[in-house]
Amino acid sequence: MGKISAVDLFSSWAEMGKDEGMETGHAPSVEFMISKSIPKQKVNFRNDIGCGNGWLVRKLNTFDNCFSVQESMVQNQ
């Protein structure tokens, strides 16, 4: 089996609908990480997040102190 790029791998998973399962499966641990990390962030901070289907970026966009999420990153595709 040859090597496949992460982009191609995750894209194929999304085409099969696995992205929704990953969102559901990862949500509890991600929620925990957010609850621990966001309160400790300084006023101006940046997160570079591989957005997959965009669910985490859309979630972070709901926080009052999140002011710079690009619209193109939160649209459902």
The 8 nearest C-alpha neighbors of each residue, nearest first, counted from 0:
[[1, 2, 3, 4, 8, 7, 5, 11],
 [2, 0, 3, 4, 8, 7, 5, 6],
 [1, 3, 4, 0, 5, 8, 7, 6],
 [4, 2, 8, 1, 7, 5, 6, 0],
 [3, 5, 7, 6, 8, 2, 9, 10],
 [4, 6, 8, 7, 9, 3, 10, 2],
 [7, 5, 9, 4, 8, 10, 3, 11],
 [6, 8, 10, 4, 5, 9, 11, 3],
 [9, 7, 5, 11, 10, 6, 4, 12],
 [8, 10, 12, 6, 11, 7, 5, 13],
 [11, 9, 7, 13, 12, 8, 6, 14],
 [10, 12, 14, 8, 13, 9, 7, 15],
 [11, 13, 9, 17, 15, 10, 14, 16],
 [14, 12, 18, 16, 10, 15, 11, 17],
 [13, 15, 11, 12, 16, 10, 17, 18],
 [16, 14, 12, 13, 17, 11, 18, 10],
 [17, 15, 13, 18, 14, 19, 12, 20],
 [18, 16, 12, 20, 19, 13, 15, 21],
 [19, 17, 13, 21, 20, 16, 22, 12],
 [20, 18, 22, 21, 17, 16, 23, 13],
 [21, 19, 23, 17, 22, 18, 24, 16],
 [20, 22, 24, 18, 19, 23, 25, 17],
 [23, 21, 19, 20, 25, 24, 26, 18],
 [24, 22, 20, 26, 21, 25, 19, 27],
 [23, 25, 21, 22, 26, 20, 27, 28],
 [24, 26, 22, 23, 28, 21, 27, 29],
 [25, 27, 29, 23, 28, 22, 24, 30],
 [28, 26, 30, 29, 25, 31, 24, 23],
 [27, 29, 31, 30, 26, 25, 32, 24],
 [28, 30, 32, 26, 31, 27, 25, 33],
 [31, 29, 27, 33, 28, 32, 26, 34],
 [30, 32, 28, 34, 29, 33, 27, 35],
 [33, 31, 29, 35, 34, 30, 36, 28],
 [34, 32, 30, 36, 35, 31, 37, 29],
 [33, 35, 31, 32, 36, 37, 30, 38],
 [36, 34, 32, 33, 37, 31, 38, 39],
 [35, 37, 33, 39, 38, 34, 32, 40],
 [36, 38, 40, 39, 33, 34, 35, 32],
 [39, 37, 40, 36, 35, 34, 41, 33],
 [40, 38, 37, 36, 41, 35, 34, 42],
 [41, 39, 37, 38, 42, 36, 44, 43],
 [40, 42, 43, 44, 39, 38, 37, 45],
 [41, 43, 44, 40, 64, 39, 45, 38],
 [44, 42, 41, 45, 40, 64, 65, 66],
 [43, 45, 41, 42, 40, 46, 65, 37],
 [46, 44, 47, 43, 67, 40, 48, 65],
 [45, 47, 48, 44, 49, 56, 59, 68],
 [46, 48, 45, 49, 50, 56, 44, 68],
 [49, 47, 50, 46, 56, 55, 51, 53],
 [48, 50, 51, 47, 53, 56, 55, 52],
 [49, 51, 53, 48, 52, 56, 55, 54],
 [52, 50, 53, 49, 18, 9, 54, 13],
 [51, 53, 54, 50, 18, 75, 13, 76],
 [54, 52, 50, 56, 51, 55, 73, 57],
 [55, 53, 57, 56, 52, 58, 50, 22],
 [56, 54, 58, 57, 53, 59, 50, 48],
 [55, 57, 59, 53, 58, 54, 60, 50],
 [58, 56, 60, 54, 73, 55, 59, 53],
 [59, 57, 55, 60, 56, 61, 54, 62],
 [60, 58, 56, 61, 57, 62, 55, 65],
 [59, 61, 57, 58, 62, 65, 56, 68],
 [62, 60, 59, 58, 63, 57, 65, 64],
 [63, 61, 65, 64, 60, 59, 58, 66],
 [64, 62, 65, 61, 66, 60, 59, 67],
 [65, 63, 62, 66, 42, 60, 61, 43],
 [66, 64, 62, 63, 60, 67, 59, 68],
 [65, 67, 64, 68, 60, 63, 62, 69],
 [66, 68, 65, 69, 60, 70, 45, 64],
 [69, 67, 66, 60, 70, 72, 65, 56],
 [68, 70, 72, 71, 67, 73, 66, 56],
 [71, 69, 72, 73, 68, 74, 67, 57],
 [70, 72, 69, 73, 74, 68, 75, 76],
 [71, 73, 70, 69, 74, 53, 68, 56],
 [74, 72, 57, 70, 71, 53, 56, 75],
 [75, 73, 71, 72, 76, 70, 53, 57],
 [76, 74, 73, 53, 52, 72, 54, 71],
 [75, 74, 52, 53, 73, 72, 71, 13]]
